[in-house]
Amino acid sequence: MVDTTRKKVTTVDVLKFLIPSLIGISLFIIPLKYNDEITIPIAILSGWIQNGLATYLPAIMTVIIILTLLGTVIAKLFKPAFIINRPFFNSLFNVPAVWFGARIFGTIFVIVTFFKIGPEFIWSENTGGLLLNDLLPVLFSVFLFAGLFLPLLLNFGLLEFFGSMLTKVMRPIFKLPGRSSIDCMASWLGDGTIGVLLTSKQYEEGYYTKKEAAIIGTTFSVVSITFSLVVLSQVGLERLFGPFYLTVTLAGLVAAIICPRIPPLSRKPDTYIGDQKKVLDESVPKGYTVFSWGVVQAVDKAKENQSIKKFFEQGSKNILDMWMGVAPIVMALGTIALILAEYTPIFKFLGIPFIPLLEMMQVPEAKAASETLIVGFADMFLPSVIGASIENEITRFIIAAVSVTQLIYMSEVGGLLLGSKIPVSLKDLFIIFLERTIITLPVIVLAAHIIF
């Protein structure tokens, strides 16, 4: 039952909500120009770490993944009190058997890749080498700063404020609470990995149901503006960034409206973690506007989180959770997916059904384009790498745009989702990937025909 008596909010109370929240927005969401690129401060900080520790990051990530497996083995075999009796360490190391297996494979792959021993197909620059030398260093640095400063977005009332303000937009259109708008913006302007991290934490704290967390993680963990430009550069169409990003945004919105309304997302249970029934009340009490009620909720949340020690403690847990919980999964599943893409024809075969569809939509070089449509499930960059050799510009444009809107690629976002507590399976992810491909392809092709 909501207390409808009007609560008094002082200027000091508002500042306790406003100052940390504005710092969080400036770090995660506000884009700025740096070295002739549009990016966000978190990405700049991450870039400094990547540049400064470039030589050491593969070794650091190798050690982190090995330590994760050792901690898991100790927790499983010996069940020491210092792990089992601490909820954070227990959830970090005492994982289900399937994740234990993934950590074993992740450790094997990372050792083989780091020392370049064993079969070359595991450690080559297009499989394990791509993950260890290119992706994992990025995740290390992004998680370091995103994890540390994430409490600025989570703990000082920003989500409560936007939850009240935007529920009437997000709920009817996307079937999501208003607070999810922050996850979406953090992904869009920052990085999909930040969106997954933010969504996972919100889900674990009981702010999203299983269905909502699955929808946000698979629909709104969008590719950042910066990486979209990298993809477009790979296919030699940088001059078309404006029309390209408008196309991607439009196609992404269409998918975001449709995907939550069809299986598997529509069939996810509307219960919270631990199977609690839905209890969050999004109504605005009598005597308040959506704005004033948002401020009251934000101030109440900020009052609960005034301890600097607690802030850094929470940030440190976020970092460890993402480094140790996610990196081994990404290494295991990403390596397997890239091996299949690089050394087997499976993705080419899976692309064959798209040939008549592409021909019907008058896409030039349809056969070559079809080979790129499914390979994006392994890694988002692979379609643009393969498609760069296609001569026709409209086809290269379509390949680049589809690869960005597919979202679910196992070398990063897919691996992160499986490594998190968000309730999605590998089967779910592949089905959603196909749905997003089928939904966004006609929108992108239509836009491409207009642009060209």
Secondary structure by P-SEA (a helix, b strand, c coil): cccccbbbbcaaaaaaacaaaaaaaaaccbbbbcccccccaaaaaaaaaaaaccccaaaaaaaaaaaaaaaaaaaaccccccccccaaaaaaccccaaaaaaaaaaaaaaaaaaaccccccccccccaaaaacccaaaaaaaaacccccccccccccaaaaaaaacaaaaaaaccccccaaaaaaaaacccaaaaaaaaaaaaaaccccaaaaaaaaaccccccaaaaaaaaaaaccccaaaaaaaaaaaaaaaaaaccccccccccccccccccccccccccccccccaaaaaaaaaaaaaaacccaaaaaaaaaaaaaaaacccaaaaaaaaaaaaaaacccaaaaaaaccaaaaaaaacccaaaaaaaaccccccccaaaaaaacccccaaaaaaaaaaaaacccccccaaaaaaaccccccaaaaaaaaaaaaaaaaaaaaaaaaaac
